[in-house]
Amino acid sequence: MWYFAWILGIGVALGFGIINVMWLDANDTFAHDAAEGADAQASDAKDKHS
């Protein structure tokens, strides 16, 4: 019977992870982080070529 608890625990963990990613995507967290990283890399590249 222990395997029922194990399967339910895995299901809850996967569900939490999926909902977390969906929530972050809905709040544009990933797009915001990518834009900041691109801006920082572009400014670093300009500084090196100056």
PDB file of N, CA, C, O and CB in Angstrom:
ATOM      1  N   MET A   1       0.807  -1.208   0.000  1.00  0.00           N
ATOM      2  CA  MET A   1       0.000   0.000   0.000  1.00  0.00           C
ATOM      3  C   MET A   1       0.851   1.274   0.000  1.00  0.00           C
ATOM      4  O   MET A   1       0.351   2.356  -0.309  1.00  0.00           O
ATOM      5  CB  MET A   1      -0.918  -0.003   1.198  1.00  0.00           C
ATOM      6  N   TRP A   2       2.120   1.147   0.342  1.00  0.00           N
ATOM      7  CA  TRP A   2       2.983   2.323   0.376  1.00  0.00           C
ATOM      8  C   TRP A   2       3.087   2.987  -0.986  1.00  0.00           C
ATOM      9  O   TRP A   2       3.312   4.194  -1.077  1.00  0.00           O
ATOM     10  CB  TRP A   2       4.364   1.946   0.870  1.00  0.00           C
ATOM     11  N   TYR A   3       2.923   2.202  -2.044  1.00  0.00           N
ATOM     12  CA  TYR A   3       3.098   2.734  -3.395  1.00  0.00           C
ATOM     13  C   TYR A   3       1.993   3.719  -3.756  1.00  0.00           C
ATOM     14  O   TYR A   3       2.208   4.585  -4.604  1.00  0.00           O
ATOM     15  CB  TYR A   3       3.131   1.596  -4.409  1.00  0.00           C
ATOM     16  N   PHE A   4       0.816   3.615  -3.139  1.00  0.00           N
ATOM     17  CA  PHE A   4      -0.234   4.604  -3.403  1.00  0.00           C
ATOM     18  C   PHE A   4       0.205   5.983  -2.913  1.00  0.00           C
ATOM     19  O   PHE A   4       0.031   6.981  -3.611  1.00  0.00           O
ATOM     20  CB  PHE A   4      -1.563   4.187  -2.721  1.00  0.00           C
ATOM     21  N   ALA A   5       0.771   6.031  -1.718  1.00  0.00           N
ATOM     22  CA  ALA A   5       1.254   7.303  -1.181  1.00  0.00           C
ATOM     23  C   ALA A   5       2.403   7.840  -2.034  1.00  0.00           C
ATOM     24  O   ALA A   5       2.500   9.045  -2.265  1.00  0.00           O
ATOM     25  CB  ALA A   5       1.708   7.135   0.286  1.00  0.00           C
ATOM     26  N   TRP A   6       3.266   6.946  -2.498  1.00  0.00           N
ATOM     27  CA  TRP A   6       4.398   7.356  -3.321  1.00  0.00           C
ATOM     28  C   TRP A   6       3.919   7.952  -4.642  1.00  0.00           C
ATOM     29  O   TRP A   6       4.404   9.000  -5.068  1.00  0.00           O
ATOM     30  CB  TRP A   6       5.329   6.165  -3.582  1.00  0.00           C
ATOM     31  N   ILE A   7       2.961   7.278  -5.290  1.00  0.00           N
ATOM     32  CA  ILE A   7       2.414   7.768  -6.560  1.00  0.00           C
ATOM     33  C   ILE A   7       1.697   9.098  -6.351  1.00  0.00           C
ATOM     34  O   ILE A   7       1.847  10.015  -7.159  1.00  0.00           O
ATOM     35  CB  ILE A   7       1.448   6.730  -7.176  1.00  0.00           C
ATOM     36  N   LEU A   8       0.914   9.212  -5.270  1.00  0.00           N
ATOM     37  CA  LEU A   8       0.228  10.477  -4.994  1.00  0.00           C
ATOM     38  C   LEU A   8       1.234  11.596  -4.727  1.00  0.00           C
ATOM     39  O   LEU A   8       1.033  12.726  -5.171  1.00  0.00           O
ATOM     40  CB  LEU A   8      -0.723  10.322  -3.794  1.00  0.00           C
ATOM     41  N   GLY A   9       2.310  11.292  -4.008  1.00  0.00           N
ATOM     42  CA  GLY A   9       3.334  12.302  -3.733  1.00  0.00           C
ATOM     43  C   GLY A   9       4.019  12.783  -5.000  1.00  0.00           C
ATOM     44  O   GLY A   9       4.256  13.980  -5.165  1.00  0.00           O
ATOM     45  N   ILE A  10       4.338  11.859  -5.893  1.00  0.00           N
ATOM     46  CA  ILE A  10       4.952  12.234  -7.174  1.00  0.00           C
ATOM     47  C   ILE A  10       3.983  13.087  -7.988  1.00  0.00           C
ATOM     48  O   ILE A  10       4.380  14.080  -8.596  1.00  0.00           O
ATOM     49  CB  ILE A  10       5.365  10.972  -7.978  1.00  0.00           C
ATOM     50  N   GLY A  11       2.710  12.693  -7.997  1.00  0.00           N
ATOM     51  CA  GLY A  11       1.696  13.456  -8.733  1.00  0.00           C
ATOM     52  C   GLY A  11       1.540  14.868  -8.200  1.00  0.00           C
ATOM     53  O   GLY A  11       1.428  15.816  -8.977  1.00  0.00           O
ATOM     54  N   VAL A  12       1.532  15.015  -6.888  1.00  0.00           N
ATOM     55  CA  VAL A  12       1.414  16.345  -6.283  1.00  0.00           C
ATOM     56  C   VAL A  12       2.645  17.186  -6.611  1.00  0.00           C
ATOM     57  O   VAL A  12       2.512  18.368  -6.930  1.00  0.00           O
ATOM     58  CB  VAL A  12       1.232  16.235  -4.749  1.00  0.00           C
ATOM     59  N   ALA A  13       3.827  16.604  -6.541  1.00  0.00           N
ATOM     60  CA  ALA A  13       5.054  17.344  -6.851  1.00  0.00           C
ATOM     61  C   ALA A  13       5.073  17.787  -8.315  1.00  0.00           C
ATOM     62  O   ALA A  13       5.424  18.928  -8.616  1.00  0.00           O
ATOM     63  CB  ALA A  13       6.291  16.482  -6.543  1.00  0.00           C
ATOM     64  N   LEU A  14       4.698  16.887  -9.217  1.00  0.00           N
ATOM     65  CA  LEU A  14       4.653  17.257 -10.637  1.00  0.00           C
ATOM     66  C   LEU A  14       3.602  18.329 -10.893  1.00  0.00           C
ATOM     67  O   LEU A  14       3.840  19.272 -11.647  1.00  0.00           O
ATOM     68  CB  LEU A  14       4.364  16.026 -11.504  1.00  0.00           C
ATOM     69  N   GLY A  15       2.441  18.182 -10.264  1.00  0.00           N
ATOM     70  CA  GLY A  15       1.384  19.180 -10.420  1.00  0.00           C
ATOM     71  C   GLY A  15       1.829  20.544  -9.920  1.00  0.00           C
ATOM     72  O   GLY A  15       1.559  21.560 -10.560  1.00  0.00           O
ATOM     73  N   PHE A  16       2.508  20.574  -8.778  1.00  0.00           N
ATOM     74  CA  PHE A  16       3.013  21.834  -8.238  1.00  0.00           C
ATOM     75  C   PHE A  16       4.020  22.473  -9.187  1.00  0.00           C
ATOM     76  O   PHE A  16       3.987  23.683  -9.411  1.00  0.00           O
ATOM     77  CB  PHE A  16       3.653  21.609  -6.867  1.00  0.00           C
ATOM     78  N   GLY A  17       4.905  21.669  -9.737  1.00  0.00           N
ATOM     79  CA  GLY A  17       5.899  22.198 -10.674  1.00  0.00           C
ATOM     80  C   GLY A  17       5.262  22.748 -11.932  1.00  0.00           C
ATOM     81  O   GLY A  17       5.654  23.813 -12.410  1.00  0.00           O
ATOM     82  N   ILE A  18       4.290  22.042 -12.473  1.00  0.00           N
ATOM     83  CA  ILE A  18       3.623  22.497 -13.697  1.00  0.00           C
ATOM     84  C   ILE A  18       2.850  23.782 -13.441  1.00  0.00           C
ATOM     85  O   ILE A  18       2.908  24.712 -14.245  1.00  0.00           O
ATOM     86  CB  ILE A  18       2.678  21.410 -14.237  1.00  0.00           C
ATOM     87  N   ILE A  19       2.125  23.841 -12.324  1.00  0.00           N
ATOM     88  CA  ILE A  19       1.367  25.055 -11.996  1.00  0.00           C
ATOM     89  C   ILE A  19       2.315  26.221 -11.759  1.00  0.00           C
ATOM     90  O   ILE A  19       2.011  27.349 -12.146  1.00  0.00           O
ATOM     91  CB  ILE A  19       0.478  24.827 -10.753  1.00  0.00           C
ATOM     92  N   ASN A  20       3.451  25.971 -11.133  1.00  0.00           N
ATOM     93  CA  ASN A  20       4.434  27.023 -10.884  1.00  0.00           C
ATOM     94  C   ASN A  20       4.965  27.597 -12.196  1.00  0.00           C
ATOM     95  O   ASN A  20       5.064  28.815 -12.341  1.00  0.00           O
ATOM     96  CB  ASN A  20       5.594  26.483 -10.036  1.00  0.00           C
ATOM     97  N   VAL A  21       5.305  26.739 -13.143  1.00  0.00           N
ATOM     98  CA  VAL A  21       5.807  27.203 -14.439  1.00  0.00           C
ATOM     99  C   VAL A  21       4.723  27.972 -15.185  1.00  0.00           C
ATOM    100  O   VAL A  21       5.007  28.995 -15.808  1.00  0.00           O
ATOM    101  CB  VAL A  21       6.299  26.014 -15.290  1.00  0.00           C
ATOM    102  N   MET A  22       3.482  27.488 -15.126  1.00  0.00           N
ATOM    103  CA  MET A  22       2.385  28.191 -15.797  1.00  0.00           C
ATOM    104  C   MET A  22       2.170  29.569 -15.180  1.00  0.00           C
ATOM    105  O   MET A  22       1.896  30.530 -15.898  1.00  0.00           O
ATOM    106  CB  MET A  22       1.087  27.367 -15.720  1.00  0.00           C
ATOM    107  N   TRP A  23       2.292  29.675 -13.847  1.00  0.00           N
ATOM    108  CA  TRP A  23       2.118  30.952 -13.166  1.00  0.00           C
ATOM    109  C   TRP A  23       3.252  31.920 -13.541  1.00  0.00           C
ATOM    110  O   TRP A  23       3.007  33.098 -13.803  1.00  0.00           O
ATOM    111  CB  TRP A  23       2.068  30.743 -11.633  1.00  0.00           C
ATOM    112  N   LEU A  24       4.483  31.419 -13.565  1.00  0.00           N
ATOM    113  CA  LEU A  24       5.605  32.274 -13.948  1.00  0.00           C
ATOM    114  C   LEU A  24       5.472  32.744 -15.396  1.00  0.00           C
ATOM    115  O   LEU A  24       5.780  33.897 -15.700  1.00  0.00           O
ATOM    116  CB  LEU A  24       6.930  31.528 -13.757  1.00  0.00           C
ATOM    117  N   ASP A  25       5.024  31.878 -16.279  1.00  0.00           N
ATOM    118  CA  ASP A  25       4.850  32.243 -17.678  1.00  0.00           C
ATOM    119  C   ASP A  25       3.738  33.272 -17.829  1.00  0.00           C
ATOM    120  O   ASP A  25       3.860  34.195 -18.635  1.00  0.00           O
ATOM    121  CB  ASP A  25       4.545  31.002 -18.522  1.00  0.00           C
ATOM    122  N   ALA A  26       2.661  33.133 -17.073  1.00  0.00           N
ATOM    123  CA  ALA A  26       1.545  34.078 -17.146  1.00  0.00           C
ATOM    124  C   ALA A  26       1.957  35.459 -16.653  1.00  0.00           C
ATOM    125  O   ALA A  26       1.412  36.465 -17.105  1.00  0.00           O
ATOM    126  CB  ALA A  26       0.357  33.565 -16.329  1.00  0.00           C
ATOM    127  N   ASN A  27       2.913  35.517 -15.731  1.00  0.00           N
ATOM    128  CA  ASN A  27       3.389  36.797 -15.208  1.00  0.00           C
ATOM    129  C   ASN A  27       4.580  37.340 -15.987  1.00  0.00           C
ATOM    130  O   ASN A  27       5.202  38.312 -15.559  1.00  0.00           O
ATOM    131  CB  ASN A  27       3.761  36.653 -13.752  1.00  0.00           C
ATOM    132  N   ASP A  28       4.903  36.736 -17.109  1.00  0.00           N
ATOM    133  CA  ASP A  28       6.003  37.158 -17.986  1.00  0.00           C
ATOM    134  C   ASP A  28       7.338  37.217 -17.258  1.00  0.00           C
ATOM    135  O   ASP A  28       8.180  38.055 -17.579  1.00  0.00           O
ATOM    136  CB  ASP A  28       5.698  38.515 -18.587  1.00  0.00           C
ATOM    137  N   THR A  29       7.537  36.356 -16.302  1.00  0.00           N
ATOM    138  CA  THR A  29       8.803  36.317 -15.573  1.00  0.00           C
ATOM    139  C   THR A  29       9.938  35.874 -16.479  1.00  0.00           C
ATOM    140  O   THR A  29      11.037  36.426 -16.416  1.00  0.00           O
ATOM    141  CB  THR A  29       8.699  35.384 -14.369  1.00  0.00           C
ATOM    142  N   PHE A  30       9.680  34.878 -17.324  1.00  0.00           N
ATOM    143  CA  PHE A  30      10.727  34.369 -18.195  1.00  0.00           C
ATOM    144  C   PHE A  30      11.112  35.402 -19.244  1.00  0.00           C
ATOM    145  O   PHE A  30      12.299  35.562 -19.528  1.00  0.00           O
ATOM    146  CB  PHE A  30      10.277  33.076 -18.867  1.00  0.00           C
ATOM    147  N   ALA A  31      10.157  36.101 -19.823  1.00  0.00           N
ATOM    148  CA  ALA A  31      10.442  37.099 -20.852  1.00  0.00           C
ATOM    149  C   ALA A  31      11.220  38.265 -20.250  1.00  0.00           C
ATOM    150  O   ALA A  31      12.120  38.804 -20.894  1.00  0.00           O
ATOM    151  CB  ALA A  31       9.134  37.601 -21.503  1.00  0.00           C
ATOM    152  N   HIS A  32      10.885  38.658 -19.031  1.00  0.00           N
ATOM    153  CA  HIS A  32      11.563  39.772 -18.375  1.00  0.00           C
ATOM    154  C   HIS A  32      13.024  39.426 -18.103  1.00  0.00           C
ATOM    155  O   HIS A  32      13.909  40.245 -18.350  1.00  0.00           O
ATOM    156  CB  HIS A  32      10.849  40.142 -17.064  1.00  0.00           C
ATOM    157  N   ASP A  33      13.283  38.229 -17.599  1.00  0.00           N
ATOM    158  CA  ASP A  33      14.656  37.813 -17.326  1.00  0.00           C
ATOM    159  C   ASP A  33      15.475  37.720 -18.608  1.00  0.00           C
ATOM    160  O   ASP A  33      16.647  38.095 -18.620  1.00  0.00           O
ATOM    161  CB  ASP A  33      14.666  36.471 -16.601  1.00  0.00           C
ATOM    162  N   ALA A  34      14.882  37.231 -19.672  1.00  0.00           N
ATOM    163  CA  ALA A  34      15.594  37.097 -20.940  1.00  0.00           C
ATOM    164  C   ALA A  34      15.931  38.474 -21.510  1.00  0.00           C
ATOM    165  O   ALA A  34      17.011  38.665 -22.069  1.00  0.00           O
ATOM    166  CB  ALA A  34      14.754  36.290 -21.950  1.00  0.00           C
ATOM    167  N   ALA A  35      15.020  39.427 -21.371  1.00  0.00           N
ATOM    168  CA  ALA A  35      15.262  40.776 -21.889  1.00  0.00           C
ATOM    169  C   ALA A  35      16.386  41.454 -21.115  1.00  0.00           C
ATOM    170  O   ALA A  35      17.221  42.130 -21.714  1.00  0.00           O
ATOM    171  CB  ALA A  35      13.978  41.624 -21.813  1.00  0.00           C
ATOM    172  N   GLU A  36      16.422  41.286 -19.805  1.00  0.00           N
ATOM    173  CA  GLU A  36      17.495  41.887 -19.012  1.00  0.00           C
ATOM    174  C   GLU A  36      18.843  41.292 -19.384  1.00  0.00           C
ATOM    175  O   GLU A  36      19.834  42.012 -19.500  1.00  0.00           O
ATOM    176  CB  GLU A  36      17.231  41.696 -17.516  1.00  0.00           C
ATOM    177  N   GLY A  37      18.882  39.994 -19.569  1.00  0.00           N
ATOM    178  CA  GLY A  37      20.131  39.336 -19.933  1.00  0.00           C
ATOM    179  C   GLY A  37      20.629  39.789 -21.287  1.00  0.00           C
ATOM    180  O   GLY A  37      21.833  39.968 -21.471  1.00  0.00           O
ATOM    181  N   ALA A  38      19.731  39.979 -22.240  1.00  0.00           N
ATOM    182  CA  ALA A  38      20.111  40.415 -23.581  1.00  0.00           C
ATOM    183  C   ALA A  38      20.635  41.847 -23.541  1.00  0.00           C
ATOM    184  O   ALA A  38      21.609  42.169 -24.222  1.00  0.00           O
ATOM    185  CB  ALA A  38      18.914  40.307 -24.548  1.00  0.00           C
ATOM    186  N   ASP A  39      19.996  42.708 -22.746  1.00  0.00           N
ATOM    187  CA  ASP A  39      20.457  44.093 -22.636  1.00  0.00           C
ATOM    188  C   ASP A  39      21.843  44.159 -21.999  1.00  0.00           C
ATOM    189  O   ASP A  39      22.689  44.940 -22.434  1.00  0.00           O
ATOM    190  CB  ASP A  39      19.460  44.927 -21.816  1.00  0.00           C
ATOM    191  N   ALA A  40      22.075  43.354 -20.985  1.00  0.00           N
ATOM    192  CA  ALA A  40      23.373  43.347 -20.318  1.00  0.00           C
ATOM    193  C   ALA A  40      24.458  42.838 -21.257  1.00  0.00           C
ATOM    194  O   ALA A  40      25.565  43.376 -21.262  1.00  0.00           O
ATOM    195  CB  ALA A  40      23.321  42.487 -19.049  1.00  0.00           C
ATOM    196  N   GLN A  41      24.166  41.823 -22.042  1.00  0.00           N
ATOM    197  CA  GLN A  41      25.149  41.292 -22.979  1.00  0.00           C
ATOM    198  C   GLN A  41      25.433  42.298 -24.084  1.00  0.00           C
ATOM    199  O   GLN A  41      26.579  42.427 -24.516  1.00  0.00           O
ATOM    200  CB  GLN A  41      24.660  39.968 -23.578  1.00  0.00           C
ATOM    201  N   ALA A  42      24.416  43.013 -24.550  1.00  0.00           N
ATOM    202  CA  ALA A  42      24.610  44.000 -25.609  1.00  0.00           C
ATOM    203  C   ALA A  42      25.480  45.151 -25.113  1.00  0.00           C
ATOM    204  O   ALA A  42      26.352  45.621 -25.844  1.00  0.00           O
ATOM    205  CB  ALA A  42      23.255  44.532 -26.108  1.00  0.00           C
ATOM    206  N   SER A  43      25.259  45.611 -23.884  1.00  0.00           N
ATOM    207  CA  SER A  43      26.062  46.714 -23.366  1.00  0.00           C
ATOM    208  C   SER A  43      27.502  46.264 -23.116  1.00  0.00           C
ATOM    209  O   SER A  43      28.430  47.049 -23.313  1.00  0.00           O
ATOM    210  CB  SER A  43      25.444  47.268 -22.071  1.00  0.00           C
ATOM    211  N   ASP A  44      27.705  45.025 -22.690  1.00  0.00           N
ATOM    212  CA  ASP A  44      29.060  44.505 -22.505  1.00  0.00           C
ATOM    213  C   ASP A  44      29.795  44.425 -23.841  1.00  0.00           C
ATOM    214  O   ASP A  44      30.982  44.739 -23.916  1.00  0.00           O
ATOM    215  CB  ASP A  44      29.020  43.118 -21.837  1.00  0.00           C
ATOM    216  N   ALA A  45      29.102  44.012 -24.881  1.00  0.00           N
ATOM    217  CA  ALA A  45      29.712  43.900 -26.205  1.00  0.00           C
ATOM    218  C   ALA A  45      30.097  45.282 -26.731  1.00  0.00           C
ATOM    219  O   ALA A  45      31.145  45.431 -27.358  1.00  0.00           O
ATOM    220  CB  ALA A  45      28.751  43.199 -27.189  1.00  0.00           C
ATOM    221  N   LYS A  46      29.267  46.286 -26.485  1.00  0.00           N
ATOM    222  CA  LYS A  46      29.577  47.648 -26.934  1.00  0.00           C
ATOM    223  C   LYS A  46      30.801  48.186 -26.205  1.00  0.00           C
ATOM    224  O   LYS A  46      31.639  48.858 -26.805  1.00  0.00           O
ATOM    225  CB  LYS A  46      28.372  48.583 -26.708  1.00  0.00           C
ATOM    226  N   ASP A  47      30.906  47.887 -24.895  1.00  0.00           N
ATOM    227  CA  ASP A  47      32.044  48.359 -24.117  1.00  0.00           C
ATOM    228  C   ASP A  47      33.351  47.733 -24.604  1.00  0.00           C
ATOM    229  O   ASP A  47      34.386  48.400 -24.609  1.00  0.00           O
ATOM    230  CB  ASP A  47      31.835  48.050 -22.638  1.00  0.00           C
ATOM    231  N   LYS A  48      33.319  46.487 -25.005  1.00  0.00           N
ATOM    232  CA  LYS A  48      34.525  45.808 -25.468  1.00  0.00           C
ATOM    233  C   LYS A  48      34.999  46.343 -26.814  1.00  0.00           C
ATOM    234  O   LYS A  48      36.199  46.366 -27.087  1.00  0.00           O
ATOM    235  CB  LYS A  48      34.277  44.313 -25.567  1.00  0.00           C
ATOM    236  N   HIS A  49      34.052  46.778 -27.665  1.00  0.00           N
ATOM    237  CA  HIS A  49      34.415  47.257 -28.993  1.00  0.00           C
ATOM    238  C   HIS A  49      34.770  48.742 -29.005  1.00  0.00           C
ATOM    239  O   HIS A  49      35.263  49.244 -30.015  1.00  0.00           O
ATOM    240  CB  HIS A  49      33.284  46.998 -29.956  1.00  0.00           C
ATOM    241  N   SER A  50      34.532  49.451 -27.909  1.00  0.00           N
ATOM    242  CA  SER A  50      34.817  50.890 -27.867  1.00  0.00           C
ATOM    243  C   SER A  50      36.280  51.158 -27.626  1.00  0.00           C
ATOM    244  O   SER A  50      36.693  52.316 -27.562  1.00  0.00           O
ATOM    245  CB  SER A  50      33.993  51.567 -26.792  1.00  0.00           C
TER     246      SER A  50
END
